[in-house]
Amino acid sequence: MPLTFTSESAAETAGLGETIGRLLRKGDVLLLQGPLGAGKTVLTQGIARGLGIEGSVTSPTFILVGQLLGRLPLYHVDLYRIEGAVEAEDLGLDDYFFGDGVTVVEWPDRAPGVMPPDHLHVLLDHAGDNQRRIVLTAHGRRYEELIASVVGAQTGAGRR
C-alpha cells in the first residue's frame, strides 16, 4: 500500500530523504519520478545525508551518473537527457543496481524496461507554493519493509 507524505518545505523533503537514507542497505534502488522542480534532487540530498555523505549533492544531468561515498556508496543517476532504453543500457545500470551501494534514479520513466522489478518508487509532485506530495510505493518485499521502517522512524509530521 502506498504511503503519502505532504512536505511543507524543501527542508522537510530533505528530512524525509535523510530518514530513508539512514534505513537503506546495499543493493537498494529508489526510482524518483516527478516534474521539474518537484524535489527529486532535494530528496536525494537528504538521502545522501542519511548515508553519511558530506558536501553538496547536485543532479548529474550532464554526466548522467554521479557517485558519492558515505556509509554506502550512493549512485545518483539522472536519465533526463537520455533518448530511451538503449542509451540507458549503455550506461551499465545493472552494475549500479546490483553493486555495493544504493542507487537513486531520477526520471526512470525515460527507460522503464531497464529498471529492476524490485524497487522503491517515489512520486513527487507540486501540491502548492512550497508544498510537495510524496508517495512511496513498494515493489518487492524489501521495499515493503523499508516503508514500514520509514513509518516507524517518522515523528508523524506530514504523514497521512
Order of alpha helices (4+ residues) and beta strands (2+ residues): beta-alpha-beta-alpha-beta-beta-alpha-alpha-beta-beta-beta-alpha
